[in-house]
């Protein structure tokens, strides 16, 4: 992967996106620094490596300590309080308590997601400055959008400058005491793998109904939700919930829906720096109207005014060809899907490619030559009808899987109701995927949990192991357990591990 320390980047601009990515969820913690691939450049900074040598701490712990120290060195009190709150460092928590900042405000500043912390900064702008014995900048307090889109980046750029070029410190040695040589280069700064999702971003309008009304009639919905969606967004968020370093490549307009999707991704810990923001004034972010039945199966109508294109993919070629796992969906125009697959296939170390054929192309045979460039195809049987070479194969998983594998596909994960699913691989017996506790596999978001967990397990184990698919099935089951209470909330690693421990062995591998 690109290493600015080795490449000799002349400035510190490469670090600001690291903080923009890490500000999501609970902010910067040693655990996130250790697990996040995007934090690798932080862990390898000389100031961090020297701190690790001096203290004997792990690189992530040293990095956290250095970040806290350097935030305190920022010249502007405004910069310091923004960095402290948005990164959730807790530097001024006790100061705020002693200066009568309300307990509710402190709670929002230190325990909420980045959106809550940001709003708390805006609401308490004057009081936070006064607590630091400082006057706020002239003019009104910034709004949430200004803070998120401009001020935070500017603060992180100034923080990056301090990290790359720290102010000198001096230690006095006893007379005749030798100066210990630096051993920073021996510090092992390992990082988790990188996941990139290339797919769709849309706003979902979901009506939960008992049955689809006949033409010319209507029905009462049991529930309605308007949420950020699209398979690309869903898979990226699912991966972020597993503490993976994940970026999304998708197209959004510069409208309210696009901004809301971007804010949602940032809150969930997804890197948004690769999003394609369409500048055309009349552009509208895609939208989906969904009729969802009680067991999660649904029908939908999709409005798509914008799409990813080949030039956008080419701009992100370096990221795509150096990631560890690539998640792709059929939400892409077919030429774009083909270009992405061709691009990564030519990489020196190609990523593992996991594909979901949601919104299948009308003619699957046009995609068939690309199967040899896919490692895992995670699908429902009906989505693969366009690939079938005969009418019988459309309804026979064995015939269909034999044909797809013969064309070069490495693995077919076929999810089905009510059985759970099956995994077909060349030269290996068919493995069964246990069914979720609740019968909702047809909900596409359930499959997104499966795909994200599959990516996490492949990164963690470096290859497919006997428990790879079982752990992914546990993710699907974990999501299903809470689907009706929280239909857009993906499970964490801890939740999946608990479910995994309960699952019978020998059902999937």
C-alpha positions in Angstrom: 0.0 0.0 0.0 1.0 3.6 -0.5 3.3 4.8 2.4 3.8 8.5 2.6 6.6 8.0 5.1 8.5 5.9 2.6 7.5 7.9 -0.5 8.7 11.1 1.2 5.5 13.1 1.0 6.6 16.7 1.3 3.7 17.8 3.6 1.3 16.4 6.2 -1.8 16.4 4.1 -2.1 12.6 4.1 -2.9 12.6 7.9 -6.1 14.8 7.9 -8.2 12.1 6.2 -7.1 9.6 8.9 -8.7 11.8 11.5 -11.8 12.4 9.4 -12.3 8.7 9.2 -11.5 8.0 12.9 -13.9 10.7 14.2 -16.9 8.4 13.7 -18.5 6.1 16.3 -16.8 6.6 19.7 -13.9 8.6 18.2 -10.2 7.8 18.7 -9.3 5.0 21.1 -6.3 2.7 21.3 -8.4 -0.2 20.2 -9.6 1.6 17.1 -6.1 2.8 16.3 -4.9 -0.8 16.5 -7.7 -2.3 14.4 -8.0 0.4 11.7 -5.9 0.1 8.6 -6.3 3.8 7.9 -4.5 4.5 11.1 -1.3 2.8 10.0 0.4 6.0 8.9 -0.3 7.4 12.4 1.3 4.4 14.1 4.4 4.8 11.9 5.1 8.4 12.7 8.5 8.9 14.3 6.9 10.8 17.2 4.7 7.8 17.9 7.4 5.2 17.5 9.7 7.1 19.8 6.9 7.3 22.4 6.4 3.5 22.1 10.1 2.9 22.7 10.3 5.4 25.6 7.2 4.0 27.4 7.3 0.4 26.3 3.7 0.7 25.3 2.1 -0.8 22.2 2.1 1.5 19.1 -1.7 2.1 19.3 -1.4 3.2 23.0 1.6 5.3 22.2 -0.3 6.9 19.3 -3.3 7.8 21.5 -1.0 9.4 24.1 0.8 11.4 21.4 -2.5 12.6 19.9 -3.7 13.8 23.3 -0.3 15.6 23.9 -0.4 17.3 20.5 -4.0 18.4 20.7 -3.0 20.2 23.9 -0.2 21.9 21.9 -2.6 23.4 19.4 -2.4 27.2 19.6 -6.1 28.1 19.3 -8.4 27.1 22.2 -11.1 26.7 19.5 -8.9 24.1 17.8 -8.3 22.3 21.0 -11.9 22.0 22.1 -13.0 21.0 18.6 -10.3 18.3 18.3 -11.0 17.1 21.9 -14.8 16.7 21.4 -14.9 15.4 17.8 -12.2 12.8 18.4 -13.7 12.1 21.9 -10.3 12.4 23.7 -11.7 13.5 27.1 -8.9 16.0 27.7 -11.2 18.7 29.1 -13.8 16.6 30.8 -12.8 17.5 34.3 -12.3 21.1 33.3 -15.8 21.3 32.0 -17.2 19.7 35.2 -15.3 22.2 37.4 -16.6 25.1 35.3 -20.3 24.2 35.6 -20.9 22.8 32.2 -24.1 20.8 32.6 -23.9 17.1 33.1 -26.1 16.5 30.1 -23.8 18.6 27.9 -20.7 16.7 29.1 -22.5 13.4 28.5 -23.2 14.4 24.9 -19.6 15.5 24.5 -18.1 12.3 25.8 -20.4 9.4 25.3 -22.5 10.1 22.2 -21.7 9.4 18.5 -19.8 12.0 16.5 -23.1 13.6 15.5 -24.1 14.1 19.1 -20.7 15.4 20.0 -20.8 17.8 17.1 -24.2 19.2 18.1 -23.0 19.6 21.7 -20.1 21.7 20.6 -22.4 23.9 18.5 -24.9 24.2 21.4 -22.3 24.9 24.0 -19.9 27.0 21.8 -19.8 30.0 24.2 -19.7 28.0 27.4 -16.9 25.7 26.3 -14.7 28.6 25.3 -15.4 30.3 28.7 -14.5 27.1 30.5 -11.1 27.3 28.8 -10.8 30.9 29.8 -10.9 31.9 26.1 -13.2 34.0 23.9 -14.8 32.3 20.9 -14.0 33.7 17.4 -15.9 36.7 16.4 -19.3 36.2 14.9 -22.0 33.6 15.6 -21.4 30.0 16.5 -20.8 27.7 13.6 -23.6 25.4 12.4 -23.3 21.6 12.4 -22.7 21.6 8.6 -19.9 24.2 8.8 -18.2 22.3 11.7 -18.4 19.0 9.9 -17.5 20.1 6.4 -14.9 22.8 7.0 -13.8 23.5 10.6 -13.0 19.9 11.6 -10.8 19.4 8.5 -8.9 22.6 9.1 -8.3 21.6 12.8 -7.1 18.1 11.7 -4.8 19.7 9.2 -3.2 21.8 11.9 -3.0 18.8 14.2 -1.3 16.8 11.5 1.3 19.5 11.1 2.2 19.1 14.8 2.4 15.3 14.5 4.7 15.4 11.5 6.8 18.3 12.7 6.4 18.3 16.5 7.8 21.2 18.6 11.2 20.2 20.0 11.5 19.0 23.6 14.6 18.7 25.6 15.7 16.3 28.2 18.7 16.9 30.5 21.1 14.0 30.9 23.4 13.6 33.8 27.0 14.6 33.0 28.8 11.8 31.1 25.5 9.9 30.6 25.4 8.5 27.0 22.4 9.4 24.9 20.4 6.3 24.1 20.2 5.6 20.4 16.7 5.5 18.8 15.3 2.1 18.3 12.0 3.4 16.8 12.5 1.4 13.6 12.0 -1.9 15.5 8.5 -1.0 16.7 5.9 -3.3 15.0 3.0 -1.2 13.9 0.6 -3.7 12.5 -2.8 -2.8 11.2 -6.0 -4.5 10.2 -6.9 -5.0 6.5 -8.7 -2.5 4.3 -12.2 -3.0 2.8 -13.6 -1.0 -0.1 -17.3 -1.2 -1.0 -18.3 -0.2 -4.6 -22.1 0.0 -4.8 -25.2 2.1 -4.5 -26.3 4.9 -2.1 -29.9 5.8 -1.9 -32.7 6.9 0.4 -35.0 4.0 1.3 -38.7 4.7 1.8 -40.0 1.4 3.4 -43.6 0.5 4.0 -44.0 -2.7 6.1 -47.3 -4.3 5.0 -49.1 -7.6 5.6 -49.6 -8.2 1.8 -49.0 -6.4 -1.4 -52.3 -4.6 -2.4 -53.8 -5.6 -5.8 -53.7 -3.0 -8.6 -56.2 -0.3 -8.0 -56.5 -0.9 -4.3 -54.6 0.3 -1.2 -53.6 -1.1 2.2 -52.6 0.2 5.6 -48.9 0.0 6.4 -48.0 -1.4 9.8 -44.9 0.8 9.8 -43.0 3.3 7.7 -39.3 4.3 7.7 -37.2 6.7 5.7 -33.5 5.7 6.1 -30.2 5.9 4.2 -29.9 2.8 2.1 -28.6 1.1 -1.0 -26.6 -2.1 -0.8 -23.3 -0.2 -1.0 -24.2 1.9 2.1 -25.6 -1.1 4.0 -22.5 -3.3 3.4 -20.1 -0.5 4.3 -22.0 0.2 7.6 -22.1 -3.5 8.4 -18.3 -3.7 7.9 -17.7 -0.6 10.0 -19.7 -2.2 12.8 -17.1 -5.0 12.8 -14.3 -2.5 13.3 -13.0 -2.8 9.8 -11.3 0.0 8.0 -13.9 0.6 5.3 -14.4 3.1 2.5 -17.4 3.5 0.2 -17.3 4.4 -3.5 -20.8 5.4 -4.5 -22.6 8.3 -6.2 -24.6 10.9 -4.3 -25.9 14.3 -5.3 -25.3 17.5 -3.5 -28.8 17.6 -2.2 -30.3 17.1 1.3 -30.5 13.3 0.8 -26.9 13.1 -0.3 -25.7 15.2 2.7 -27.8 13.1 5.0 -26.4 9.8 3.6 -22.8 11.2 4.0 -23.5 12.3 7.6 -25.0 8.8 8.3 -21.8 7.1 7.0 -19.6 9.3 9.0 -21.6 8.6 12.2 -21.2 4.9 11.5 -17.5 5.0 11.0 -17.3 4.7 7.2 -14.7 6.7 5.3 -16.5 9.0 2.9 -13.5 10.5 1.1 -14.0 8.3 -2.0 -17.7 9.2 -2.5 -18.5 10.7 -5.9 -20.4 13.9 -5.3 -22.2 14.8 -8.5 -22.1 18.5 -9.1 -24.9 18.8 -11.7 -27.4 21.3 -10.1 -30.4 19.2 -11.1 -28.9 15.9 -9.9 -30.9 14.0 -7.3 -29.7 11.3 -4.9 -31.2 7.9 -5.8 -34.3 6.8 -3.9 -36.0 3.4 -3.4 -39.6 2.7 -2.5 -39.9 -0.6 -0.7 -42.9 -2.8 0.2 -41.7 -5.1 2.9 -43.7 -8.2 4.0 -43.6 -9.6 7.6 -40.7 -12.1 6.9 -38.5 -9.5 5.2 -39.2 -10.4 1.5 -40.0 -7.3 -0.4 -40.5 -5.6 -3.7 -39.2 -2.3 -4.7 -39.1 0.5 -7.2 -35.8 2.3 -7.8 -35.3 5.9 -9.0 -31.7 6.5 -10.1 -30.7 9.9 -11.6 -27.0 9.5 -11.1 -24.5 6.7 -11.3 -20.8 5.9 -10.9 -18.8 6.1 -14.1 -15.5 4.7 -15.3 -13.5 7.9 -14.8 -14.5 7.9 -11.1 -13.3 4.4 -10.8 -10.0 5.3 -12.4 -9.5 8.1 -9.9 -9.6 5.6 -7.1 -7.5 2.9 -8.9 -4.7 3.0 -6.2 -7.2 2.4 -3.4 -9.0 -0.4 -5.2 -5.9 -2.3 -6.2 -4.3 -2.1 -2.8 -7.3 -3.0 -0.5 -7.6 -6.5 1.0 -11.3 -7.1 0.4 -13.5 -5.6 -2.3 -17.3 -5.8 -1.9 -19.2 -5.2 -5.2 -22.9 -5.0 -6.0 -24.9 -5.2 -9.2 -26.2 -1.7 -8.5 -23.4 -0.5 -10.7 -23.8 -0.1 -14.5 -22.5 -3.2 -16.1 -19.5 -1.4 -17.8 -18.5 0.0 -14.5 -18.7 -3.4 -12.8 -16.5 -4.9 -15.6 -14.0 -2.1 -15.3 -13.6 -2.5 -11.5 -13.1 -6.3 -11.9 -10.6 -5.8 -14.8 -8.7 -3.2 -12.7 -8.3 -5.3 -9.6 -7.5 -8.4 -11.6 -4.4 -6.8 -13.0 -3.2 -5.7 -9.5 0.1 -7.3 -8.2 -1.8 -8.5 -5.2 -5.5 -8.6 -6.1 -8.0 -8.2 -3.3 -10.5 -10.9 -2.4 -13.7 -10.0 -4.4 -17.1 -10.6 -2.9 -20.0 -9.9 -5.2 -23.8 -9.6 -4.5 -26.1 -9.7 -7.6 -28.8 -7.5 -6.0 -30.8 -5.8 -8.7 -29.6 -8.4 -11.2 -28.9 -7.4 -14.8 -31.5 -8.4 -17.4 -29.0 -10.6 -19.2 -26.7 -12.5 -16.8 -24.8 -14.1 -19.7 -23.1 -10.8 -20.4 -21.6 -11.0 -16.9 -20.6 -14.7 -17.2 -17.1 -14.0 -18.6 -16.4 -12.0 -15.4 -17.1 -14.9 -13.0 -13.5 -16.0 -13.1 -12.6 -12.6 -11.5 -15.0 -13.1 -8.6 -14.0 -15.1 -5.5 -17.3 -15.2 -3.7 -20.8 -14.7 -5.2 -23.4 -14.3 -2.5 -26.9 -14.7 -4.0 -30.5 -15.8 -3.9 -31.5 -18.4 -6.5 -33.9 -16.1 -8.3 -31.2 -13.5 -8.8 -29.1 -16.0 -10.9 -31.8 -17.0 -13.4 -30.1 -14.8 -16.1 -26.9 -17.0 -15.7 -28.7 -20.3 -16.2 -27.9 -22.2 -19.4 -31.2 -24.1 -19.3 -34.7 -23.7 -17.9 -33.9 -26.7 -15.5 -30.9 -24.9 -14.1 -32.9 -21.9 -13.1 -34.6 -23.9 -10.4 -31.9 -26.5 -9.7 -29.1 -25.1 -7.4 -26.8 -28.1 -8.2 -27.0 -27.6 -12.0 -26.6 -23.9 -11.7 -23.7 -24.0 -9.3 -21.9 -26.6 -11.4 -22.2 -24.3 -14.4 -21.0 -21.2 -12.6 -18.1 -22.9 -11.0 -17.0 -24.4 -14.4 -16.9 -20.8 -15.7 -14.3 -19.9 -13.1 -16.2 -18.7 -10.1 -14.4 -19.8 -6.9 -17.3 -20.0 -4.5 -21.1 -19.6 -4.7 -22.9 -18.8 -1.4 -26.6 -19.5 -2.2 -28.9 -18.1 0.5 -32.4 -19.6 0.5 -35.6 -19.8 2.5 -36.3 -21.7 4.7 -33.1 -23.8 4.7 -30.5 -21.1 5.3 -28.3 -21.8 2.3 -25.5 -23.7 0.8 -21.9 -23.1 -0.2 -20.6 -24.6 -3.5 -16.9 -24.6 -4.2 -14.8 -26.4 -6.8 -13.4 -29.6 -5.6 -15.1 -29.5 -2.2 -18.3 -31.0 -0.8 -21.3 -28.7 -0.5 -21.5 -27.0 2.9 -24.7 -25.9 4.6 -25.3 -22.4 6.0 -27.5 -22.6 9.1 -30.8 -20.8 8.8 -31.3 -17.7 11.0 -33.4 -18.0 14.1 -36.1 -16.0 12.4 -37.1 -16.6 8.8 -36.0 -13.3 7.2 -33.1 -14.2 4.9 -34.8 -12.6 2.0 -34.2 -9.1 3.5 -31.2 -7.9 1.4 -29.8 -6.1 4.5 -29.5 -9.6 6.2 -27.2 -10.7 3.3 -25.2 -7.5 3.8 -24.4 -8.6 7.3 -23.3 -12.0 5.9 -21.0 -10.3 3.3 -19.4 -8.0 5.8 -18.7 -10.8 8.3 -17.3 -12.9 5.5 -14.9 -10.1 4.6 -13.9 -9.7 8.3 -13.2 -13.4 8.7 -11.2 -13.6 5.6 -9.1 -10.7 6.7 -8.7 -12.0 10.2 -7.8 -15.5 9.2 -5.9 -14.5 6.0 -7.7 -17.3 4.2 -10.9 -19.4 4.3 -11.0 -21.6 7.3 -13.4 -24.3 8.6 -15.4 -21.6 10.5 -15.4 -18.8 7.8 -19.0 -19.4 6.6 -20.3 -20.4 10.0 -19.2 -17.0 11.5 -20.8 -15.2 8.6 -23.9 -17.2 9.2 -23.8 -16.2 12.8 -23.7 -12.6 11.7 -26.8 -13.2 9.6 -28.5 -14.9 12.5 -27.5 -12.0 14.9 -29.1 -9.5 12.6 -32.2 -11.6 12.2 -32.6 -11.9 16.0 -33.1 -8.1 16.3 -34.5 -7.3 12.9 -38.0 -6.3 13.9 -36.7 -4.2 16.8 -33.8 -2.5 14.9 -34.1 -3.3 11.1 -31.1 -1.2 10.1 -28.7 -1.9 13.0 -25.9 -4.3 12.1 -24.3 -6.6 14.8 -21.0 -6.0 16.4 -18.2 -8.6 16.6 -19.1 -9.3 20.2 -22.7 -10.0 19.3 -21.6 -12.3 16.5 -19.2 -14.1 18.7 -21.9 -14.9 21.2 -24.2 -16.2 18.4 -21.3 -18.1 16.9 -20.7 -19.9 20.2 -24.3 -21.1 20.2 -24.3 -22.5 16.6 -23.9 -26.2 16.0 -20.7 -27.1 14.3 -20.5 -29.1 11.1 -23.3 -27.1 9.4 -21.1 -24.6 7.6 -17.4 -24.1 7.3 
